[in-house]
């Protein structure tokens, strides 16, 4: 089977346009410059007018603001906001300057619109060529009504997906590109437009994170290490304990299985952030748990267990609390898989003299891992970006002077949040966001493609 590549896909998309440009007549070629010309001259008046109106909208935008934003992209603005004393009114007048954020946002948007302009030009040329071919074959070009019926029939999938695709571009792709660009600027508390402009700094932020800024690099490497430790334990403790819980509940002879299953699942009924906030109150130094421990004599009257105020203890605490809120989900997932493992496999193992541990290691665990590997991967990546548990339970604390704007239990995602909300260091936060994305995407793709679920697909039935 021939493997397709991104370039091959692009080539297939523009193959029809290339044919229209090379084989089309003069009117068809002019449709690249005057949108809808070929369609209008060949009887498709409404289509031609629509194409021309789209081109007119492009022209108005680009000549009014679009080209200006693109022209200012290399510098991100030069004129800053000024306060000038007015001798007549005896007050200061504020003169508006450039706005780096606005320039970056609309500059990126204008570049995308340029791409769409080219795509619309090719579409106009293709429409003109289709009308040309129809006339050459002694056929009438399609009418506007026929085109509409085609959009709701043969091209229904394209029509239905157009609005979601536009929403994804406007609210996901464009902001994402904007945030990526921000990582290559010095947009921080000292460079807030329009009073103080920010500008491009290239890879300086990445260099600072890795080695040029000792405080940043120490914080990044320390939090990265804890993030990986947290993601590992948060994923596999929930997975293993949830699986064991499911096996115990599904054992033959256990009565009231539905009651036990409902008992453990009931924690899901309470919103997670409510449970975490409640646990945060319970685990405080003067909270109910420490008071109870004092009353029963496990802790001295003048002391307490620093569940949330000691760095190492707080890290263990968040892992344990995460088990409490996460195990029921894994129990439900693994319960369904356990019910689908053929019973005759266990019967054969018993006849061969296998004990429960051997049956678990040879039958249950391989089957479970084969089915749930994609779930494990997504859960691990999700725990790398698990904002709720850390933020609502410890707020990233306890604070430490060793880190820059971060605490001992902060993950990269909560550190990123603090950098934006508390420090307004948007460039560093964007840099951290890019590094988290690259690391997460690489790990997810590599581990998924090397997993048995992909390499031995179809082996388990």
N, C-alpha and C positions, 0 to 999 in steps of 0.2 A: 504494500500500500504506500502510495506517495505521501510523504509527510509535508504538511503545510507549515509555512512560517508567517511571521507578521508581515514581512515584505511581500510574500506571495498573496496574502489577503488584500493588501493595499493595491497590488497590481491587478487583482481580479476586480476590485471595486472600480478602478479607473480604466479598465479595458474598453468598456463601451464608449467612454468619453474620448479615448484616443482614436477609436474608429470614427466617431462623429467629426473630430477635428481633421483627420487625414482625408476622409472620403466625402465630407460635406462640401456643398457649394459655397459661394461667397456669402450668401445670406445666412447660411448655417454658421459659418465662421464669424460673421459679424455679431451673431447672437452671444458670443463670448464677451463682447464689449457693450452692446445694447441688449440688455436682457429682454427676452420675449419677442425680439424682432422677427425671427424666423417663424415662430408660432403665430404671431399676429398676421403676417403677410400670407400665411398659408391657411387662413380661415379659423384659426383657434384664437379668437379675439380675447375672450375672457382670460385664458391662460397667459396670453402675451401681455395683457394689461397687468395681471398680478405679478408676473416676473419683473415688469418695468417698475411697478410700485415698490417692490422689494429693493431693487437697485437704487431707486430714488431715496429710500429710507437709509440705505447704506451711505450714499453720497452725502446726505444732510448730516448724518452723525459724524462721519469721518472728517468732513471739512469744517464742522462746527467745533468739535471737541476731540474726536478720536485721534487724529494725527498729532494734535498737540500733546496728548497724554503719551503717545508712543515716542514723540520727540524728547519728552522730559524723562523717560524711563532711565536712560544712562546716568543721569545726575540725581534723579528723584527730587528735583526742585533746587532752586538757588536763592530765591527771595524769601526771607523770613518775615514774620509778622513784626511790625514796628509800632512804637508809641511815639507820636510826634506832637509836640506842644503847639496848640493853636493859640496864637497871640490874640485873635479876635474874641474867642469864647473863653480864653484863659483855662482851658481844660485840655487833657491829652486826647488826641484822636488816634484810633487804632487802624493802621493800614493793613489790609489783608495780604498775606504772602502766599507762597506755595504751600501745599499740603502733601507731604511725602506719602502718607497712607492713601490718600485719594489718587495720587498719581500712580502708585503701584497697583492699586485695585483696578482702576479704569484702564491703565496701560495693559495689564494682563487681559482684561476683557476685550480691549480693542484688538489685540493680537489674535485672540480666538475668533473675533468677528471677521478679521481678515481671512482667516482660514475658511469660515463659513461663506464669505464672499466668493472665494475661489470655487468652493463646492457648488454654490448657487449658479455661478457662471457656467460650470461644466454641465450642471443639470439643465440650464437653459439651452445650451448647445445640443445636448442629447435630445431634448424635446423637439428642437427645430429639425434635427436630423431624422427623427422618427416620422415627422410630418413630411419631410422631403422624400423619404423612402416610400411612404404610403402613396404620395402623388405619382412617383415614378412607376409604381406598380398599378396605376390606374384605380387607386382606392382613395376614399375620402379619409382625411385625418380624423382621429377620434375627437368627438365633441366633449365639451366640458361636463355634460351630464354623464357621458360614458366614463370619463376619467373619475368622476365621483363614485360611480358604481364600482369601478375597479378598486378604488381605495377601500370600499366596504366589502369587497369580495375577494379577489385574488391577492390583494395587498393588505388585507385586514390586519395581519400581525404587525406590519409596519405602522399602520395608522394608529392602532391601539397603543403601541410602544412609544410613539412620538412624544406624547405628553409626559409620561414618566421619565423618558430620556432627557427632555428639557428640564424637568425638575431636578434630576440627578446632576445635570451640568450646572444649573444655577445655584443649587444649595449644597452640592458636594464637591464636584470637580473644581469649579472656580475658586471657592474658599480654600480648598486643599492646595491648589497651586499658589494662591496668595500666601498661605502660611509657609509653604516651602520656600518661597522667595524671601520671606521675612528672616529666615535663618542665615541669609547671606548679607544681612544689613546690621547696623548698630542700633536698632530700634530698642531703646531701653528707657529708664526713668529720666535720663539726662538728654534724651533726644525725642521729645514729644512734640509732634507737629500740631499747629502751625508755628508755635513759638520757637521751637528748635527742630530743625529738619534732621532726618536720618538719611544715611547714604549707604552705598554698597561697600562691603568690606571683604568680599570674597569668602575664602575658607578660614578666616581668622577665628570665627567662633568655634569651629571644629578643632582647630589647633589648640585653642585655649582650653577646651574641654579635655583634650587628650594629654597635653603636656605643657603648654605655655603658661597657663594660669594654675599654679599649684593648688589653690583652694578649690577651684572648679573641678580639676581632675581628681583630687582626693574625694570630693563629694560624689562625683559621677561613678568612680570605680567602687567606692564603698556602697553606694546605693544599688549599683548594678549587681554586685555580689549578693547583697541581701535580697534583691528582687528575684534572682534565680533560686536562692535557697527557699524563699517564701513560695514561689511558684511550684517548686518540686514537692515540698511537703504539703502544700495546700491541695495539690492535685492528687498525689498518690495516697495520702492518708485518707482522704475522702473516698477514693476509688477502692482501696483495699478494705477499709472498714465497712463501706457500703455494701461491697460484695459479700463479706463475711456475714453481715447482718441479714442480707437477702437469703443466703444459704441457710442460716439458722431458722429463719421464719418459714422457709419452704421445706424444712425437714419433715419426713413422714412421722406421724405420731404427735406432732405439735398441735395442740388444740387452740382454738380461737385465733387462727392465723389472721383473719381480717381485722380483729381487734388490735393485735400487735402491729400490723402494718399501718393501721389508721393512727395508732398512738405515735409512731415515729414520724408519720407524714404530717401530723398536725402542726409541726413547727413551720411548715411551708405556708400554712394559712395566714400566719402573721407576717406582714411586710418585713423584709429583711432589715431595712434601716431602723424600724421600730425595735426589733430584737437587739440590734447592735447598740442603739442608744440606751436601751435598758441595761445591757451588759456593761456599758461604759459607766453607768451610775453604780451598779452593783460592785464593780471591781475597783472603785476608787480607794485611795488610802484610808479614808474615813467612811467607806461604803458599807453596806449591809454584810458583805462576805467577811471583811476584816473584823467587823464587830462580832459576828458570830464565832469566828475563829478565836477571838479573845475570850469570849464567854465560855467556850468549852475547853479552854486552856491550851490550845495548840499554838497560840501566839501570846507573847508577853503582853501585859496590860498596856505598856508604853510603846509597843512596837507594832509593826504591821508588815504585811507582804506587799512589796511594791509592784503589783500586777501591771500597772501602766506607767510607773514613774522610773523604773530601772530599765535600761536599754535591752539587756539580754532577757530579763524576765518578761518584758513587754512583747518581745518577738515570739517567745514561746506562747504567751497568752493569746496573741492574735491567731496563731496556728491552731490552738485548741478550740477557741471560739469558732473559728471557721469550720472545724470538724462538726461542731454542733449544728451550724446552719446549713452545711453542705452535704452531709451524709445522706439525708432523706432523698435527695435528687438521684444520687448514685444508686441507692437501694432500689428505687423504682425502675431505673434503667436496667440494672442487672437482673432484677426479678423477671422481667419479660424475657430476657435472654436465657436465663436458667430454665424457664418453663419450656423452651424450645430445644434444649439439648436432649437427644433421643435417650430414653431410659435404658434401652438395650445395651448401650455403650457401658453404662455403669454395671449392669448385670454381668456382662462379659468380664469386666475388670474384677468383680467380686469372685466369679468362678475361678479366675486366674490367681486369686489370693491377694489382690491389692487391698491395702488399707485405705482409710478415708483420706489421709494426706497424699498418698500416691495417686488416688483417683482425682484429687483436686489439682495436683501438679500436672497430671498427664491428660486429663479430659476437660475439667472445668476451666482452669486458667487459660490453656491455649485457645479454647473456643471463645472465651470471653475477650481475650486480647485481640483475637482476629476480628471480632465484630466491633469492638469498642475502640480500636486504635484511632480512627478519625475523631471520636469523641474525646479521647485523652489528649490528642494534639490541640484541639480547639479549647479544651478546658485549661491546658497549660498556658496557652497564649492568652486566654482570658484572665488567668490569675496574674500574669505579668502586668496586665492593665486593670487589676481588681481595685478599683477606686473605693468602693463602698466600705468594705471591711476595715481597711486602714483608716479612712477618713472619719467614719462615724465612731470607731472604737477608740482610737488613740489620737486621731488628728495628725498622725505622723510623728508624734512625740515618743519619748521625751526629747526635748531640744538638746543640742550639743554644739559646742563651739568648734568642733572639728569639721563640721559641715557648713556649707554656704546655703542659708535659707532652707534648711532641712533638718529633720529629726532622725532618731535612730530607727524608727519603724517606717519611715517614708519609703515608698516605692518610686520608681522613675515617674510614674504617672501622677502621683500626689506631689512630688517635687515640682513637676512641670506646672501643676495647678498653682502652687504657692508662688512660683516665679512670675506667673502672669497676674494673679490677683493681688498678692502682697507686695511684690517687688517691681512690677511692671517691666520686667526684663523679657520682652517678647522675643527678641532675637535668640537669647539663650534657650528659652522654652521651646521655640521652633526647632532649634538644633537638637535638643533632647528628643523632641517628638519624631524627627527624622531618624535618629539613631534607633529609637525604640521600634519604629516601623521596619527599618531595614533588618534589624536583628530578628524581630518576630516573623516577618515574612520569609526570611531565609530559613529559619529553623522550621517553620511550618511546612514549607515546600519540600525541603530536603527530607525531613522525617516522614512526611506523608508518602513521598515517592519511593522511599526505601522500606516502607512498612509492608508486612505480609498481606494486609488488606488490599494493596494495589498489585504487588508482585505475584500473589497467588489468588487472584480474584476468581471466585467461583469454586474454589476447592471445598469450602464448607457449604453444605446445602441445608 
